Amino acid sequence: MSGNERDGTVDEDYEFYNEKSQAKSKKVAFDILGVCVSRDVFGLANGNEYAVGKYTRLSIPYFSDMEEVDPECWITMDEVSGERNFHKRLKLDCLNMRYAEDLNSSGSDWLLLDVRTLTFGYFETKFGGKTHYYIGEKITEDEIRTATRKKGFEPESIRFLDTDDVPGIDGMIDRFCEFIKGRYWSNIIILEMKDALWHVDKEGKTGFLHDFPVDRRRRITGKYTEILRKKLGCRCIPMPSDVICDYLHLWGMSKGHFVQEYYDYAYRCVDAIVKGADDLDLRLETEFLEACAAMDAIRSGRMLSRNNTVRRAEEFWARTGDADASISNAQLLMAEANNPPLEAELAGIIGRIWRDRTDGKADAGKAASWMRAASDGGIAWASEELEELGKNL
C-alpha cells in the first residue's frame, strides 16, 4: 500500500475497496446506510466475500424527500464544496433526493445500517408547500439554496435543528422503516455505533480520550439504534465495550475509525447472520464476548492491535529502507503480539521485504516461506501474493 493511500489522499470511496480489498467472487451484495464504520466492515475485513451496491451516509431521511426528481434538476459535483469527490458525492445523495431510487435499483440483497449521522442534526428547509430535512454534516445553507432553486423553488426558510428537536421525527422513522422493510424484507442488519473513548496512537500505546461531545453522540446513537431495532425486528450487532480507535487507520484518526479487531468481529457477525449459522444466538454472543476481551487486552497492553502494528512495521521499512533491520523489527513485533492474526500478517510483511528488498539480497524462496506462513494463518492477501510469487519461482 502506498504512502498516499495510508495518509488518506486516496478518494475515500467504495471503488477503492472494490479494487483493493474485496474477494474476486461475490455472491451476496449489501447496500449501506451509515458512516464509514459500516462500509469498512466490508472494505477492511480480511477475505471479504460480499459486494456493496449503494453506499450513502444517509440513515433516516425525511420521507417526502424519497421522491423521484427529474435528473435535469439534480445539483452537480461542481456546485458543492468538498475536500475530495467522496465528500461531494455524499452531499449529492442528500440534496438530490435520489435515496429511494438508488436503493430500489441497486440490486443488493441485504442492507447494513447505522445511525451515526443522526448526531449531525438536520437542516430544516421549507419550499414547495413541504418541509424537507437534510443531514447536517458538512452541507451548507448556500448549497441547500442552490439545490432548491434547481428544483424550481425559492427556499422559504432554512434552520438547523438537533435531531431530537425535529418535528415529527417519530413519523419519519416509521415511514423510513416501512420503506426499507418493503425493499429488503428481513435482510436488514443494524450495526450499533458508539464513538470510541480509547485510542491506540502512532507508537502503539493506548490512552483515554477526554471529549464531552462523545457522551452526547453516544446517547443519540444508543437511543435511535434501539428504536430501529424494535421497529424493524432485525439483528443488531452490538458494539464491544470500550472500543478503541486507531491513529493509523487507513483513513486517518477519528473516533469512528477503529482498530482492526473491531472490523474482523463485525464482519464475522455479518457473515454468520447472512449464512444462517447454526446456534446463531450463541455464535453472536460468543463473538461479542471475544471482541470485548480483545479490546481489554489491547488497552492493557497484553495484546498488540493488528492494523496499528502492521502499519508501524510497514512504515519502519518505508522510512529506513534497511531490509535486515526491518525484518528484525517485524520479528520483534511478532514476539510481542500475542495475537495470531497479527503474527500471520507480520509474516506476510517479512515475506514482502524478502521479495522486494533492493540491496542485492532478495530471496524468492525465503519470501515464499514467510508468505506461506501468512497464508496458512488465514491472511487473504498473502495467499494471492504467494500464488503470484510461485509463478516466478
C-alpha positions in Angstrom: 0.0 0.0 0.0 1.4 3.4 -1.0 2.1 6.3 1.3 -0.7 8.3 -0.4 -3.2 5.6 0.4 -2.1 5.5 4.1 -2.2 9.3 4.6 -5.8 9.4 3.3 -5.2 11.3 0.0 -6.9 8.5 -1.9 -10.5 9.2 -2.6 -12.4 7.6 0.3 -14.9 5.8 -1.8 -16.1 2.2 -2.2 -14.4 1.9 -5.6 -11.2 1.8 -3.6 -12.3 -1.3 -1.9 -13.7 -2.9 -5.0 -10.2 -2.7 -6.4 -8.1 -3.4 -3.4 -9.8 -5.3 -0.7 -12.8 -7.4 -1.9 -12.8 -11.1 -2.9 -12.9 -11.8 -6.6 -16.2 -13.8 -6.4 -19.1 -12.2 -4.6 -22.5 -14.0 -4.4 -24.3 -11.6 -2.0 -24.5 -7.8 -2.1 -25.2 -5.2 0.6 -26.4 -1.7 0.5 -25.0 0.5 3.3 -26.7 3.4 5.0 -24.4 5.0 7.6 -20.9 6.3 8.3 -17.6 4.7 7.3 -17.6 2.1 10.1 -20.4 0.2 8.3 -18.6 0.5 4.9 -15.3 -0.6 6.4 -16.8 -3.8 7.9 -16.5 -5.0 4.3 -13.6 -2.8 3.0 -11.2 -3.7 5.8 -12.2 -7.2 6.6 -9.7 -10.0 5.7 -11.1 -12.2 2.9 -14.4 -10.3 2.5 -16.9 -12.2 0.3 -19.5 -9.6 -0.1 -20.1 -6.9 -2.7 -21.5 -3.4 -2.0 -24.1 -1.8 -4.2 -25.2 1.6 -2.9 -23.3 3.3 -0.1 -24.5 6.6 1.4 -24.2 8.2 4.8 -28.0 9.0 4.9 -29.6 6.9 7.7 -33.1 8.3 8.3 -34.3 10.7 5.6 -37.4 12.7 5.7 -40.0 10.6 3.8 -41.2 13.3 1.5 -37.7 13.6 0.1 -37.8 10.0 -1.0 -39.4 11.0 -4.3 -38.2 10.9 -7.8 -36.7 14.1 -9.0 -36.0 14.9 -12.7 -32.3 14.4 -13.4 -32.4 17.8 -15.1 -32.9 19.3 -11.6 -30.0 17.5 -9.9 -27.3 19.5 -8.3 -23.8 18.6 -9.7 -20.4 18.0 -8.3 -19.1 21.4 -9.3 -22.0 23.1 -7.3 -20.9 21.7 -3.9 -17.7 22.0 -1.9 -15.6 19.2 -0.5 -12.0 18.2 0.1 -12.5 15.1 -2.1 -15.0 13.8 -4.5 -16.1 11.3 -1.9 -17.4 14.2 0.3 -19.1 15.8 -2.6 -20.9 12.6 -3.6 -22.3 12.3 0.0 -23.8 15.7 -0.3 -25.4 14.9 -3.7 -27.0 11.8 -2.2 -28.9 14.1 0.2 -29.5 17.2 -1.8 -30.8 15.4 -5.0 -33.3 13.3 -3.2 -32.2 10.1 -5.1 -32.4 8.0 -2.0 -35.3 5.6 -2.8 -34.5 5.4 -6.5 -30.9 4.4 -5.8 -31.8 1.7 -3.3 -34.6 0.3 -5.4 -32.3 0.0 -8.4 -29.2 -1.3 -6.6 -30.0 -5.0 -6.9 -28.5 -5.7 -3.5 -29.9 -8.4 -1.3 -29.1 -7.0 2.1 -29.0 -3.7 4.0 -26.5 -2.8 6.7 -27.2 0.5 8.6 -26.0 2.6 11.5 -27.4 5.8 12.9 -24.2 7.8 13.5 -25.3 10.6 11.0 -28.2 11.5 13.3 -25.7 13.0 15.6 -25.0 15.7 12.9 -28.6 17.1 13.2 -30.7 18.3 10.3 -31.2 21.4 8.2 -35.0 22.1 8.0 -35.9 23.7 4.7 -39.3 24.8 3.6 -40.2 25.1 -0.1 -43.0 24.0 -2.5 -45.5 23.7 0.3 -43.5 21.0 2.1 -40.9 20.7 4.8 -37.7 18.9 3.9 -34.8 17.8 6.1 -31.1 17.4 5.1 -28.5 15.6 7.2 -26.4 18.5 8.7 -22.9 17.1 8.1 -20.8 19.4 6.0 -23.8 20.7 3.9 -24.0 24.5 3.8 -27.1 26.7 3.6 -25.8 28.1 0.2 -25.7 24.5 -1.2 -29.2 23.9 0.0 -30.4 27.1 -1.7 -28.7 26.1 -4.9 -30.3 22.6 -4.9 -33.7 24.1 -4.1 -33.6 26.6 -6.9 -32.6 24.0 -9.4 -35.8 22.2 -8.5 -37.7 25.4 -9.3 -38.4 26.7 -5.8 -37.1 29.6 -3.7 -36.5 28.3 -0.1 -38.9 30.0 2.3 -36.7 29.3 5.4 -33.7 27.3 6.4 -32.8 26.5 10.0 -30.6 23.9 11.8 -32.1 21.6 14.4 -30.7 18.9 16.6 -32.2 15.5 15.7 -34.3 15.3 18.9 -35.9 18.7 18.0 -37.1 17.7 14.5 -40.9 17.9 14.5 -42.4 14.6 13.6 -39.2 12.6 13.9 -41.2 9.6 15.1 -43.2 9.7 11.9 -40.1 10.0 9.8 -38.7 6.8 11.4 -42.0 4.9 10.9 -42.1 5.7 7.2 -38.4 5.0 6.8 -38.9 1.6 8.4 -41.8 0.8 6.2 -39.7 1.7 3.1 -36.7 -0.4 4.0 -38.8 -3.4 5.2 -40.6 -3.3 1.8 -37.3 -3.1 0.0 -35.2 -5.7 1.9 -37.8 -7.7 3.9 -36.0 -9.4 6.7 -32.5 -9.0 5.2 -31.6 -6.0 7.4 -28.8 -5.7 9.9 -28.2 -2.8 12.3 -24.6 -2.0 13.3 -24.6 -0.4 16.8 -22.3 2.7 16.5 -20.5 4.3 19.5 -17.7 6.8 19.3 -14.5 5.4 20.9 -13.4 6.6 24.3 -10.0 4.9 23.9 -7.3 5.2 21.2 -4.1 3.4 20.2 -1.5 6.0 19.0 1.1 6.0 16.3 3.6 4.3 18.6 1.1 1.6 19.6 0.4 3.0 23.0 -3.2 3.2 24.3 -4.8 6.1 26.1 -8.2 7.6 27.1 -9.9 10.3 25.1 -11.4 13.2 27.1 -14.2 14.5 24.9 -17.6 15.6 26.2 -19.3 15.5 22.7 -18.7 11.8 22.7 -21.2 11.4 25.5 -23.8 13.3 23.5 -23.2 11.3 20.4 -23.4 8.0 22.3 -26.7 9.0 23.8 -28.2 9.8 20.4 -26.9 6.7 18.6 -28.0 4.5 21.5 -31.5 5.9 21.6 -32.2 5.6 17.8 -30.4 2.2 17.4 -32.8 0.8 20.0 -35.8 2.4 18.3 -34.9 1.0 14.9 -34.1 -2.4 16.3 -37.6 -2.7 17.8 -39.4 -1.3 14.8 -37.5 -3.4 12.3 -37.3 -6.6 14.3 -33.9 -7.3 12.8 -30.5 -8.4 14.1 -28.3 -5.8 15.7 -24.5 -6.3 16.0 -23.6 -4.7 19.4 -20.5 -2.5 19.9 -17.9 -4.1 22.1 -17.3 -2.4 25.4 -14.6 0.2 25.4 -14.0 0.0 21.7 -10.7 1.5 20.6 -9.9 3.9 17.7 -6.7 3.7 15.7 -4.4 6.6 14.8 -3.0 4.5 12.0 -6.4 3.7 10.4 -6.3 3.7 6.6 -8.5 6.9 6.6 -6.7 8.7 9.5 -7.7 9.3 13.1 -11.3 9.6 14.0 -13.4 8.4 17.0 -15.2 6.1 14.5 -12.1 4.7 12.8 -11.5 1.6 14.9 -8.8 -1.0 15.4 -8.8 -3.9 13.0 -10.1 -6.3 15.7 -13.4 -4.5 15.6 -13.9 -4.9 11.8 -12.9 -8.6 12.0 -15.5 -9.1 14.7 -18.3 -7.2 12.9 -17.6 -9.0 9.7 -17.8 -12.4 11.3 -21.2 -11.4 12.8 -22.5 -10.2 9.4 -21.2 -13.4 7.8 -22.9 -15.6 10.4 -26.2 -13.8 10.1 -26.3 -13.9 6.3 -25.3 -17.6 6.2 -27.7 -18.6 8.9 -25.1 -20.1 11.1 -26.1 -23.0 13.5 -26.8 -21.7 17.0 -26.7 -18.2 15.7 -27.6 -16.5 19.0 -24.9 -18.4 20.8 -22.4 -17.6 18.0 -23.1 -13.9 18.1 -22.9 -13.8 21.9 -19.5 -15.6 21.7 -18.2 -13.2 19.1 -19.3 -10.2 21.2 -17.6 -11.5 24.4 -14.4 -12.3 22.5 -14.4 -8.9 20.9 -14.8 -7.3 24.4 -11.9 -9.4 25.6 -9.7 -8.3 22.7 -10.4 -4.6 23.4 -9.5 -5.2 27.0 -6.2 -7.0 26.0 -5.2 -4.2 23.7 -6.0 -1.5 26.3 -4.0 -3.3 28.9 -1.0 -3.9 26.6 -1.4 -7.7 26.8 -2.0 -7.8 23.0 -0.9 -5.6 20.1 -3.6 -4.4 17.7 -3.3 -5.8 14.2 -3.6 -2.8 11.8 -1.7 -0.5 14.1 1.2 -2.9 14.4 1.3 -3.8 10.7 1.3 -0.2 9.7 4.2 0.5 12.1 6.2 -2.4 10.6 5.5 -1.2 7.0 6.4 2.4 7.9 9.7 1.3 9.5 10.6 -0.5 6.2 9.5 2.5 4.1 11.3 5.0 6.3 14.6 3.2 6.8 15.0 1.1 3.6 17.1 -1.2 5.7 15.8 -4.7 4.9 17.6 -6.6 7.7 16.6 -4.1 10.4 13.0 -4.1 9.1 12.9 -7.9 9.2 14.2 -7.8 12.8 11.7 -5.1 13.8 8.8 -7.2 12.4 10.1 -10.3 14.2 10.3 -8.4 17.5 6.7 -7.2 17.0 5.6 -10.8 16.3 7.2 -11.9 19.6 5.2 -9.2 21.4 1.9 -9.6 19.5 0.0 -12.3 21.5 -2.4 -12.0 18.5 -2.4 -14.9 16.0 -3.9 -12.9 13.0 -1.4 -10.2 13.6 1.5 -12.7 13.8 0.4 -14.2 10.5 0.1 -10.8 8.8 3.6 -9.7 10.1 4.9 -12.9 8.5 3.5 -11.7 5.2 5.2 -8.3 5.7 8.5 -10.1 6.2 7.8 -12.1 3.0 7.3 -8.9 1.1 10.6 -7.5 2.4 12.5 -10.6 1.3 10.8 -10.3 -2.1 11.2 -6.5 -2.6 14.5 -5.6 -1.0 16.8 -3.9 -3.4 20.2 -4.5 -1.7 21.0 -7.5 -3.8 19.8 -10.0 -1.2 16.3 -10.5 -2.4 15.3 -14.2 -1.9 12.2 -15.5 -3.5 12.4 -18.8 -1.6 12.5 -17.1 1.8 9.8 -14.7 0.6 7.6 -17.7 -0.3 8.3 -19.4 3.0 7.1 -16.3 5.0 4.1 -15.7 2.7 3.1 -19.4 3.1 3.1 -18.9 6.9 0.9 -15.9 6.5 -1.4 -17.7 4.1 -1.7 -20.6 6.4 -2.7 -18.1 9.1 -5.7 -17.0 7.1 -4.3 -13.8 5.5 -6.1 -13.4 2.2 -3.7 -11.0 0.5 -0.8 -13.3 1.4 -2.5 -16.2 -0.3 -2.8 -14.1 -3.5 0.8 -12.9 -3.4 2.1 -16.4 -2.6 0.3 -17.7 -5.7 1.8 -14.9 -7.8 5.3 -15.5 -6.3 5.0 -19.2 -7.1 4.7 -18.4 -10.9 8.1 -16.7 -10.8 10.0 -19.3 -8.8 
